[in-house]
Amino acid sequence: MVVVSTSIDSQEEHTDIPRALQPSDYTSSTAMTTAHLNGTKNTEAAADDGQLLHFTPVAPSKMELPYADLQQIDISTWNDGLEAQQELADQLYKAMTTDGFFVLTGLDISEEEIARQVDIGYTVIEKTPLEEKLKLDGHMDATGLYRGFKPRQYYEMEKGVKDQIEQFNWQRDMEDQPMPSTILPYVPEVKSFCERVHKDVLYKVYQLFALALKLPINTFVDFHKYEEKDDSWFRYMAYYDEFKPEDEAKVGSVWLKGHQDHGAVTMVFSQPMASLQVRDDAGNWRYTPHVPGGIIINCGIMMEWWTGGLFKAANHRVAAPPADQRNHTRCGVFYFSIPNNDVRPDLLVESPVLQKAGVKSLFKDGKTIDALTFSRARVAKVGKSDVYKQAWGPGTRLVEVIAGVEVPHFG
């Protein structure tokens, strides 16, 4: 194991603004729209009154692939009472102590609503003029915040290869950052979607975490209050299948390198491209299955801190899809849940489940860190650190020290 220290102790150290982005950092807005409509190259997209583009995802792969056997939790039984909720919590416990992933189904949010958000996200990424994207660039390495656009070729991988991922990130109340013109017609429904995801879905998930640990049911809800400030973010993201063959070979067909998310949980609205992979304890990478209308949820580093490592921060990456899904775009909606700013995640010693497991705090000498400080230090290093630029061979585990915390990466 290699340990590389790139410690960042405070937000004030993120003060150097990177060079101004150049048009060459993006494919031209017009070319992108022509090349990627409907998620595949050289096709036309349907439009809604000339504004909203329709994204058609790739068909599910017909190839034999190694899929992870993820726990599916059907939350439609929630209103059946405490006994039904405890059964769901038991399923969550099993998932969190094995893969750190599960698939949530039975939502009160329809497939059509999810598809609508993907269409909005695709429109924002494809139709926002380049000049506007440059003004709304997130400069994550300077701010430590996922807000605004992340251009392609921002993440610096091994052998000089850079990513082909574009994002638009925003805070759930949509009030602390300027918004692109392309999203303005849809702000009311996007805000409503964000609030429903947080209050109607995420809160129930956090209540299941509490029940699994035999804690008061709102323990984690109170750490993630919707009205309080934190660095959580929603994301529209498009992975473009545009690596040069020689560059894809250099990175071993990995589009986003193996890592653990730094928050409490991450929500990925399921889509059919086989590319998100989970790493098991033996070091094998397996694809996550597509469940229409489902949400793939993974445990993050801060949840691991709360449970002394009993619940596993999920190791995952994004790889090139199988041959029958190549030359398509992977576009989706994501929610990264970070605790409220002043929360200091550490072992929940009052949990009888954790007491019985005999786990200890993962912090040495009681030196905990608040969610805001760690999140900003972590985000500032994603895709920019010396560790990220190294080649990670199969089975490799490298550790980077960020704000005094060891953060693992996986080959």
N, C-alpha and C positions, 0 to 999 in steps of 0.2 A: 504494500500500500504506500502510496506517495502522499505526503502532506505538504501542501503549499500554502503559506500564509499570505493572504491579501487582506489583512484586517482593515475594516473601516469602522471607526468608533462613533461617529456622529454624522448627522445630516449635513453639518456645516462643511464637511470635507468634499461634498459634491458640488463644487463651485465652478469648475472649469467647463465652460460650454464648448462642445466640439466644433470643428470647422463647420461652416455653413454648408448645408447639403446642396448638391449640384443636380441639375436635371438628369445627368447620367446615373445618379443613384436610383432613379426610378425608370422603369420602362415608361414611355410617354403615355399619358392618360388615354389618348385616342387609340393607340396601338393595343393597350391592355384591354380596352373594351372590345375591340374587334377580335382579338385573339382568344378571349376566354369566356365569351358569353355561353351561358348554359353549362358551365363547368367543363367544357371541352373546347379544343382549339377550332377556329375557323367555322363557327356556326353563328346563328343569329339568336338573340334572346327576345322573348316576349317582353313588352313594356306596358306599364299601367299608366295611361294618359301621358305617355312619353317620358315618364320619370322612373317608375319602379321597374327594375330589371327582374326577370324571373330566373332563378338558378335551378337547373335540373341536375341533381347529383348523379354520379356514375351508378350503373347497375351493380348490384352485389356480385362479388367474385364467384365464379363457378369452380375455381381451383381448390385443390386439397391443401388447406393451410393449417398450421398449428395454432389453434385458438385456445385462449385461457378459459377455463371453466369457472366463470365468475358467478357469484351468488346473485340471484335475481330477487329483489325485495318488492313485492306488490303492495304499495301503500294505500290501495283502494280500501283495505280493510281497517284503516285507521279509526273510523268512526264506530267500529264494532265494540269499542271499549278497551279497558286497560289490559285485559287478558290478550286480546288480539295485538295490542301495541307491544306487549312484552314478547310475544312470539316474533314480531318483526325485529325487536331489539336483539333477540337471541340470534337471529339470522345475521344482523349487522355485526354482532360480536364475532361470529365465525369468520365473516369476510375480513374484518379488521385485523384478526390475528393470523390470517393466512396471506392473501394477496394484497390487502390494503385497498382493494377495489371492490365495488359492487355495482349492479345495474338497478336503478330505481324505476319502477313501472307503476301503472295505475294512477297517473297524475291527473289533476284537474286542469291541466294545460294540454290542449289537443295537438295532434300532429300538424294540423293546419296552422295553428298559431305559431308553432316552432318554425314551420316552413316559411311563414310570413316574415319572421325575424331573420331567417337566413337570406331571404330576398332583399330585405332592407340592408343587411350587412353587405351583401354582394354589390348592391347599388352604391353604397357609401364608398367601398373600396374601388370599384370600377369607374364611377362617374365623377368623383371629386376631382376638380382640376388640379394639375400638378402644383401650380403656384400656391393653391390653398393647402395642399398637403404639406408643402415646405413650411408654411407659416404655422401649421398645427402639428409639426413634428414633436414627438414626446421628449426627445433628448434624455432618454432613461438613464444613461450613464452619468449624466450631470444632476438629474433631479431625484433619482431613485423612485420615480413614480411611473406607473403605467397609465398615462393620460395622452390622448391624441394618437397620431399615427406612428407606427413603426414601419419604416420602409424596408423593402427587400435589401439584402446584402448588408444588414446591420450586424448580425451575428457573425463573428469571425471564427471559423472552424480551422481544422488542421490543414497544412500545406497550402495556405492562402485561399482556401475555398470559403465562400460566403453564402448565406442562406438565400432561399427563394420564397420567403414568407412575408406577407403583408398583413398588418393588423390595424384596427381602430379600437382603442381602449377608452372606457369612460367610467366615471364614478356613478353609482346607482341613482342619485337624485338629479344628475345631469346639470348641476348648478355651479360647480366649482371649476369649470373649464369652458373655453369657447368651443362651439360645435360647428362642424362643416355644414355648408349650405345644403348638401345632399340629404342630411338627416332631418332638417328642420320640419319638413311636412309630416314627419312621422314621430316627432318627439312625444306627443301625448301617449301614443300607444306603446312606444318603447319604455317610457317611464312606468306605465301601468304594468308592462311585462316584468320589468325589473322588480317592482314592488311585490308582485304576485310570486315571483320565483323566490324572493327572500322570505316573505312572510308566510306564504302558503306551502312552500316546498322545503326550503332550507331550514326553517324553524322546526318542522316536523322531523327532519333528519337529525338536527341537533338534539331534539327531545329523545329520539331513539338512542343516540350516543349516551345521554344521561341515564336512560333506563338500563342500557347494557352494563353500565358501571354502578348501578344501584345508587344513583345520586338524585337529588331533587330534580324534577323533570325539566325545569327551566335553567339549569346550571349553565349550559352552553348558549342558550338563547340570550341570557344576560350578558354574556361575553361578546355578543354580536348584535347589539341593538340596532335596528334599522335607522333610527333617528340620530344615533351617535356618529361621530366622525371616525373613519378608519381608512385604510388604503386598499380595501376591497375594490375589485374592478370587474366590469363586464367587458367582453371582447367579441368583436367580429374578426374572423381570421380566415385568410385564404392561403393555402399552400399551392404554389404553382409548380407543375412538373416541367421545369425549365433548366435543370442543371445540364451543362455540357456533359457528354458521356465520360470524358476524362476526369471532370470534377466529381461526378457522382462516384466514380471508381475510387477516387482519393479518399472519400469519406465513408466508403463501404456501404453506399446506398442509404445512409442515415440522413434524414432531413432535419431532425432536431435531436440533439444528443441526450443520452440517458441522464435523468436527474430525478430529484424529488421536489415537488412543489413546496414552497416555504410557508404557506398559510395553514389553516385548519383543515379545510376540505376544498376540492375543486369539482365543479360540475361541468361536464362535457355533454352537450345535447347530441345524442347518437346520430351518426351519419354513416352511409354504407361503404365508404372507401376503407379498405383494410390497410391501416397504416399505424394506428396507435397500438403500441406494444407494451406488455407488462413483463418485467423481469422476475423470475422466481428465485428461490433461495439457491438453486443449483446454477444460476447464471444463464438460464435459457430465456430467450425472448419469445413471447407468444402474443398473437393478435387479440385485441378485444373484439368480441362479437358485436355486430350491429343489431340493435333491438329497436325497431321503429317506434317513435314516440317516447323512448326511454332516455334516461339521463345516466351516463357513466360517472360515478362519483369515486374519487380517490382521497385517501387520507394524506394529509400534509405533515410537514415537520412540526408545526405547533401542536397538532393533535398528538403526535408522538411524544412531545414534551409533557403534555398533560397526563399521559398514561404511563410515563416512565419506560416507554418503548414497547409496552404490551400491544398497543395498536401500532401497526407498521406504516410508516410513511412510504407510499407506493413508489417503487422505482419504475420509471416508464420513459419511453422515447417515441419519436415518430420516424418511421422508415418508409422507403419507397414502396408503393403498392405492388401487388402481383401483376403479371404481364397483361391480364385481361382488364386491368383498370388503369393502365398507363395512359399518358397524354390527356388526363383530366385534372381538374382543379378540385382540391378538398376545401370546402368552405363550410364554416360552422359558427355556432354561438357558444360562448363559454362564460362561466362565472367563477372567479377566484375569491374565496371568502377568507378575509383576514380579520382577526379580532379587533375590537375597538382600540383606539390608539394607546390608551394607558394600561391595557391588560398585559400582565406579565405571565405568560403560560408556563406553568411548572406543575409538578406532580400534585394531583388532587388527592391528598393524603386521606381525606374523609371517605373515599370510596372503599367499601368493604371488598369489592372485586379486586382492586389494586392492592389492598392490604393482603388478601389471600394469595395473590400472585407473587408477593414479596418483592415487587419492583421498587427501585429507588429513583430519586431525582436524577435526571441526566445532566444537571448543572453541577459543577464542582464548587464547593465552598459557598453554595447558596447564591452565586453570582448570576442571577437571572437577567433577562433583557426584555424590554417592553416591545409590543408588537410593531409599533411605528418605527422604532430604531432599526430592528432587525429587517423588517420588510424593505425599508429604503436602502439599507446597505446591500441586501441580497439583489434587489432589482438592478441596482447600479452596476453589478458585476456580470449579469446574465449576458452571455455571448461576447463579453469584452475582456475577461480575465485571461491571464497567461495559461491557467489550467484549461480553459475552454479551447484554446488554440492548439493544445497538444493532441496527438493521436491517441485515442483510447481503444486499445485492442480488445478482442473478446475476453470477457472475464475480468477486465481491469476495473479496479475501484480506486479512484483518486479522491483525496479529501482536501478541500479548500477551507481555510479559516477566514470567516467573514464576521466582523464585529465580535471577535472572540469566540465564535461558534463554529464547530466543525460541520461543514456541509459536504456531503458525498456526491460524487458523479460516477456514472457507470458505463463501461464499454460493453 
